[in-house]
Amino acid sequence: MLDSPVPLSSRYSYHAIFSDICKTRFNHLATRLSLTLTFFQALVIVFFSSGQQSNLEWLLALPLRFFLLYLCFLLIVITRKNYLHVDFKGYSNVVKLILGQTFSISTLVYQMIYSLCCFLLSLAVSDCLGLTSMSSSHAFTQSYRLHVWVLIPTIYTLQHCLFDLDRLSFNFESHFQPPQQYIASRVRKILIKSGILSIFLAIVAPLTLASSSSYWFIGFKNNLKLLLLAFWEFANLEFVNIAFNAHMSIGCLHKGKPISSLSSTPMETLATGLSSKKQFTKLTAFQELSYRATSSDLSLRLPLYHTRYRNTHIWPVILRESLLVIQETNDTVTKYLNTLENTMSLQDSLKRRSPISFADENEKLFGNQATVTSSGSSSGIASFPGSPPTVSSNGISHRITLRDDNVLLLKNLRKQRSSASSGDLLGATHSFNEPIITHETTLLTVLIRIAQKVKESINSFFFPSAVTSQEHRPQLSIIEAWSISKKRQAETLVPLPVCHAECIISLMGLLINAIDEDPKGGVVSSVGEVLKTLERSVGALGKFADWNPDSKKKSEDEKETPDGISILYDLSISAFLEIVLKYNVLLNDVYLDDDVVKLSKWVLDMCSK
């Protein structure tokens, strides 16, 4: 087992450096952008405020409104910082999503924060909208308080938590996103969303007011002013959240350079990030690895090929961490599909793409059984070039002959395809229960055994996934089978799909570039191992991509947005083909597993059609 590389100083671990960069980005958000925005808004509010104000009143009103707006800004960004995450929470159906997100501590915290922020915003803008002059009306006062303290914060909190807007989303095709461009591209979305929430509030408010008091209509003019207040508050809350996302999802570059370049040992530092337990740090490290692997700048990969102090263990560690991420997804998806087969009989719903007949018709395309060579060794793990023989014991050649070097990538491959990991686990039951008294009587023993039998029967019927005895294979619960959702199940099985995608792109980019830049290095010699892992990934993810639980509910012409696992499948098979095409000559001298050979022939046949 290889030891993970250790930087020269613990201060220069990837997590430490990235944490400092995140603090810098957070400070820029909390100072530069927030101060500019709040000052401009306070100036506009004071300028359009009603009533005759003297110069002294005007000077006093400006800093007061600036303080209210800035305090609101800080409360939101600090709360967002505490609940920041990058992975899906893993709700496999809508029922679990609503229950899990609604009844949570974070929802309660956001309700209090947004209520306080709405109150501060209403104080800042009340004069501008002419709300203070109408305080004598009891009906309006009651409706105003209902809007500010209950309706506006509740509506925004529910949509924030139900859609999990605390999660930062990333695109694996982008490694750097300037905050200014991020915010500018979403200004229209902020206005549209604020308008939709305001209209929904205008529908709900009269019903809520009528149920809580004897009033239901406070006049058209008053309703219009409350509608404008709601729109302005929704827009402010949404802008602060968008600005936070923009500064926290900048990417793996800092001032135009990779984050690890801030360390005296870049590759060692990067390796610590790949193995980090912090999901945000791990994702950013793989973003940087992908950026280095696919960049046109050779200098970004030279430190990996030739590390300082001849640290030859760096590439094995990077390869290991990358393959672990991919293999973890493969194992999770395979385990779930086995559970699904045990529950729902997938012979009809799980269909192969097309019969592939480049070998025996009874032979499976994606098998995982080891192939025994003439020397009796297993070929379950691909070996390095030249070491094992090129012919197996049954005489089948393991060499690949490519028929066309100009095969177009992704031709006839990219097609859009037409939930909970194990259900509500009740916990493993003990083989016996502790006796309440020291000396058990016969009656007590009988009662305990009867209770155990009843409990096991209930668990096996409603929650079969909780039964762990050898006589029962894992199954889905009745609730899971009834409310199954492919897209949400993909989020449950792969909570961080972007990290998996970055692993595939990194391995593909490094292998393709290394054959020209460092042909005798360790990266090139790992091609067999990478191809074998990708083949397993294609087999596992492809089966999930073909699964269509809603096939009877949807028409054949209706297009469906592909889930994360289906996208990873397309990316895996594309990377597999790219590597096979690039290593045309070298693969003739590499011992490859039978399954890798079969998949290679299949993708080449598909491309040549």
N, C-alpha and C positions, 0 to 999 in steps of 0.2 A: 504494500500500500504506500503510495507516494504521499509525502507530507506536503501540506499546503505551504506555499512560499510566504515568508514573513518579510515585510518591508524593513528598511533600516531602522525606522522608528515607528512606534504605534500611532504616533500623531499623523502619519502619512498613510494610514489604512484608507481604503476607498470610502468607507462609511464616514470616517472623520472628515475627510476632505469634502465629500458631498454634503454633509451636514452643515459645514461652514458656508458652502455655496448657497444652500437653501436659506440659511439665515440672511445672507446678503440679499438674495432675491426678495425675501419677506420684508426686509427693512426698506428696500426700494419701493415696495408696494405700500407699506405703511407710512412712508414719508413723502416721496416725490409725487406719486400719482394721487394719493389720498389728499394731501395738502392742496395740490392744484385743483382737484375736482371740488373739494368742499369750499374752498375760497371762492371759486367761480360761481357755484350755486348760491352761496350766502350773499354774494354781491347782487346776483339777479333777483333773489327773493326780497332783499331789502329795497331794491330799486322799484319793484312792482308792488310793494306793500301798500295797502290802502291807508288813508288817513293823512292828515297834515302833520308832518314831522319836522322838528327843528333840526339844525345841523348836529346839535348835541345828541338828540335822540337817534339820529341816523348813525352816528359814530358808535353809540352804545349798542345798537341793534346788530350791527355787522359782526363784531366779535362773538356776541351771544349765539347767533345763528351758526356761525362758523364752528363754535365749540360743540353745539348740538349735533351738527352733521358729522363732524370728525369723530365724536364719541361713538356715534352709530356705526361708522365705517370700521373703527377699531374693534368694536364688540363682535362684529360679524367675522372679520378675518381671523381674530384670535380663536373664535369657536371653530371655524373651518380648519384651522391649523391643528386643533386637538383631535378632530375626527377625520383627518385626511387618510385616505387609503387608495390603492391602485388596483386591487383585485375585486372580483365579484363576490358578494356575500354568500351566494350559493343557495338561493331560494329556488326550488325546482318547480314550483307552481304558484299561481296567483294567490291562493289561499294562504300559503306560508308567507308569501311576501307581505301581504296586508297585515297579517297578525304579527309577524316578526318586526316589521318596521313601525307599525303604529304603536304597539305596546313595548316601547324600548326607552331606555334612559336618554339616548341621544334625541329622540323626538320630544321628550319633555324639556330637555335643555334648549333645543331650538325654539320651542314654543315660547319659553320665557324670554329668550334673547330677542326673537323677532317681535314679541309684544312690546318689550322695552324700546326697541328700535323704532317701531311704528309710532309709539308715543313721542319719542324725541323728534322724529320727522314731522309729526303733526304740530308740535310746538313751533318748529322752525318755519313752517309754511302757512300757519293758520291765518296770519294777517294778510298774506298775499292772496289767499283765496276768499277772504272775507268771512271766515268762519267764526271769529270772535264776536262780530256784531250781531250774531243770531243766537247767542247763548241764552237769551231770555226765553226762547221757546223750549218748553219741557220736552216735547216730542223730538225736536231736532237734537237736543242735548243727549237724550237717551240713545237715539240712533247714531249720533256721532261717537259716543263712547263704545257702543256695540261694534262699530266699524273699526275703530282704532285698537281696542284692547282684545277683541275676540275674532271678528270675521277676517280681517286682512291678515293678521299673523297666522291664524289657523289654516287658511287656504294656502298660504305660501309654505307653511311648515309641512303640510300634508304632501304637497307636490314635491317638495325638496326631499323628503324622506322616502316616499313611495318610489320615486325615480332614482333614488340613491345618488343624489347630486354631489355627495361628498367624494365620490370616486373620481379620480383623475383618469381620463381616457387618453390613450396614445395611439398613434398610427405607426405601424412598423415600417412604413415607407418614408417616414420623416424623422430626422434626428435632431432638428433644431427648429423651434417655432418662436419667432420674435413676439414679445407680448403686444406690441403695438398692432401688428398685423392680426394677431389672434382676436383682440378686442374689436378692431375695426370691422373684421369680417362677421361679427356677431351683433353689431348695433341694430341692424334690422330685425334680427331674431329677438332682441331684448324688447323692442317696441311692440312687436307682434304678440309676444308672450304676455307682456303687461296688459295689452288690450284685451286678450282672451280672458285673463284672470279677472280683469275689471268687469267685463260683461257677465261672467259667471257670478261675480259678487253682486252685481245689480239684480240678478235673478233670485239669488238666495237671500239677500238682505231683507226684502219685505216679508218673506215667510218667517224668517227668524225674528224680526221685530214684532210681527203679529203674535207669534207664539210666546214671546217674553213680555208683552205689554198689550195694552188695548189699542195701540196704534199700528197701522200697516202702511200708511201713506203720509209723507211729510211734505209733499209739494214737489213739483217738477224741478224748480230752481234749486231747492235744497238737495235733492237727489243728484242733480248734475254736479254740484260742488263736491259732494261726497264721492262721486264717481271720479272726478278729476284728482281728488286727494288720493284715492286708491290707486289710480294709474301712476301717479308720481311716486308713491311709496313702493309699489311693485317694481317700477323701473329702477329705483335706487337700490333696492335689495338685490335685484337681478344683476345690475351692473357691478356691484361689489363682489358677488359670487363669480361672475365672469372674469373680473380683474384678478381675483385670487387664482382661478384656474390658469389664467394666462401666465402668471409669474411662477407658478409651481410646476408647470408642464413645459418649461422652456426646452428641456432636453439634456443631452449628454455633453454639450459644448459650453465652455465658459470663456467669454471673450474670444471666440473663434477657435479655441483649442480644446482637445479632449480633456476631461476632468483629471484623468490619471497623469497627464503631462505636468501637473502641478507637483508631482512627487519626484524625488530623485531616482526612484526605481519604478518607472511607469508600469511595466508589465507585471511586476510583483504586486503592485498596488491594485491593478485591474483584476488580478486573480483573486484577491481577497474580496473584491466586490461581487464577483461571480458566485462565490460561495457564501455570501452574506445571508443571514437569516431575516434581514429586513427586506420586505418585498419591494419597496420603493428603491432602495439601494441596489438590489439585485437586478431589477428591471433596467435601471439606468446604466449599470455596468454592461449588461448585454446589449443595450443600445449603442454604447461606445464600441464594443467589440464588433458589432455589425457595421458601424460607421467606418472603423479601421479596415474591416475586411473588404468593403465595397468601394472604398475611396480610390480615386485616380492618383492620389499622392502616395508614392511608394514609401516615403519616409514614415508614414503612419504604421506600416507593417514591418519595417526593418527591425524595430526594437523587439518584435515578437520572434523573428527569425534568429536574431543575434542579440540575446539579452545580455545585460551587464554581468560581469563576473562569471560568464559562461554558465548561467543557470539553465541547464538543459531540461530541468523539470517543469518549466513554465508551460510549454505547450501540452504535455500530458495532463497537467492540472486543468488547463482551459478546455481541453478535449473532454476530460472526464466530467466537468461541471456541465458542459453543453449536452453531452449524451445523457446525463442523469435527468435533466429537465425533460428531454424528449421521451426517455424511457418511462418516466413517471406518468406522463400523459398516456402513453401506450398501455401501461398496466391498469391505470384507472378506467380507461374506456373499455378495455377488454373485460375487466371484472364486472362493470355495469352491464355490458351486453350479455354476459353469462347469466347475470341475475335476471335480466329481461327475458332471456330464453326460457329460464326455469319458470317464469310467471305467465308469459303471454304467447308462447308457441310461435316463434318468429319465422317458421318455414315459408309463410306466404308474404310476410311484410318485409323480410330481409331478402332482397333480390340481388343477384350478381349483375354487374354492368352488362356483360356480354360474354358468351362462351369463348374461351381463348384456347385455341387448338394448335399450339406450337409444340406440344408434348403429348403424352398419353392422355386420352379423354378422361380417364378416371383419376388422373393425378391433380391434386389441388394446386392452385396457383400460388397462394400465400401460405405455405406451411411453415411451421416453426420447429419441426423435428430436426435433430442433428443428422448430418450425413456422415457416414462412416467411410473413411478413406482406406486406401490399401494398407496403410500402416496401422489402422485401427484407431486413429485419433479422431476426435469429433471436430467437425467443421462448423459447429454452431456459432463460433466467433471467427470472423474473417481474420486472416493472418496478413503479415506484412509481405511485400513483394518478394517472390523468389524462394521463400522458406518452405511451404508445403508443396507437394506434388501437384501437377495440373490435371491429373486423371484420377478419378475415383475408382473404387474397387469394382464397380459395375461397368467400367469402361466409358462412362459419360465424361466428355471433356468439360472442364470448367472455364474454358476460355471464351471470351466474347469476341465475335467478329462483327464489327460495325459495317453495315452495308452502304450507309450514306452519311458523309460527314456534314452535309448541308441540310440536315433535317431541321425544320423550323420548330423552335421551342413552343410548347403549349398548343400546337395545332391539334385539333380534335380532342383536347384534354380538358380545357377550361369550360365547364358546363355548370350552370347554377342548378342546384339540386332541390328536387322536390322530395315527474321528471326526476328526483332526489336520489342521491347516491345509494342510499340503502333504506330510506324512510325514517320514521321516528323511532330511533332506537330506544328501547326501554332499559337497556343495560343488561349485562350478563348476569344470569341468575346463579346463585350458589348451588352447589350440589346438595347442601343440607342447610337448614336454618338453625341458628343458635337456640338452644332450649331456654325458655324463660325461667324455668326452675331447674335446680341441679339434677333432680331425679325425675326423669320423664315417666309418666304413666302411660299405659296402653292406649287409653282414650285420647290423650294429648297427641301421641304419635300418629294415631289414625287421622285425627283432625288436621294435623299438619300436612300429611301426605295427600289428603283430599284437597286441601287448599292449594297445594302445589300443582296437582293435576288440573284443577280448574283454571289456575293462572296460566299454565302451559297451553291449555286448549284455547283460551282467549287470545294469547299472544300468537299462537300459530295460525289463527283465523284472521285476526285483524292486522297484526304486525308480524308477518312471517320472517321479515328481515332480522327480527330480534332473536329468533331461534338459532342457536349456535351448535346444536347437537349434530353429530355426524350423519344421522338419519335424514336430516332436512338440508336441502340445498338452499342457499340464500334466495329469497324471493322479495318482490315488491309488496307493499301493503295495498289494501283495497283503495285507500284514498289516493295513493301514488298512481296506481294503475288507472284510476278514473280521471285524474286531472293531469295526466302526463303531458309535458310540453318539451318538444325537441330543443328549441332555442334555449329555454331556461335550464334544461338538463345539461346542455353543453356548457353553460356558465357554471353549473355546479361541478361538473367533472373537471373542467379546465378553468379555474378562477382567474388565471393570468395568461390568456392566450397570446398576448403580444410578446411575452417573454419567450414562449415556445417558438413563435415566428422569428424572433431575432436570433435564436439559436440556429435555426435552419439556414437563415440568410448568412449568418456568420460563418458556419461550416462550409457552405457552398462557396462564398466569396473567397475564403482563405485557401481552400483546395484549388480553386480555379486559378487564382493569382500565384500561388506558390509553385505551380508546375513550371512557370516561367521565371519567377523571381528567386526561388530557392529549391531547385529540382532535387537536390540530394538531402534536403532537411527532413525533419520529423513530421512536418505537416503532410507532405506528399505520401509518406509511408503509412499514413492513417486512413487512406482512401477506402480500403476494404472494410474497416470497422465502421466508418461513417455510412457507407452504402448498406451494410447489414442493418444498422439502426434505422435508416430511412425506409428500408424494405419492410421492417416490422411496423413502422409507423404507418406506411401506406396500407398494410393489411388491416390494422386495428381501426384506424380513422376512416378508411374507406367503407368498412362495414357500417359504421355509425352514420356516415354521409348518405348511404343508400337507405337507411331506415327512415320510413315516413309514417309516423303514427296517425297523421291527419289526412291520409291519402283519400279516404272515403268522403271527407268533408269538403275537399277542394277539387275544383275542376282541373283537367289536365292543362288547360291553357293559362291557368292562374300562376303567376310567378311568385316565388317566395324568396324573401331575403335569406341568403345562406347563413347558417349558424357558424359559430367560431370554429368548431371541429371540422366542418366541411371546408372552410377556408384553409385550415391547416393541412387538410388532406391534399388539396390542390397545390399548396405551396410545397409540400413534401415530395410529391411526384414530379413537380417541375424541377426542384433542386436535384432529385435523383437523376433526371434526364440530363440536366446541365453537366453534372459531374461525369456521367457516362460518356457524353459527347466529347468533353475536354480531355478525358484520360483514354482516348481511343487506343493509342499504341501501348501505353503502360498496362492497361488491363489485360492485355494478352499474356503478361507474365505474372499476373496476380491470381492467387488461388481464391476463388469466390464461392460462397455458399450456393447451393442449388437454387434456393429461393431468390437470391440476388440475380442469378443468371436468368431465371424465368421472368422476373419482373423487368429486367433489362430488355429482353426480347419483346415483351409485351408493349412497353412504352415506345420502342423503336418501330414496332409494327403499327401502332396507333398513329405515330407521327408520319409514317410513310404513306398512309392512306390518303 
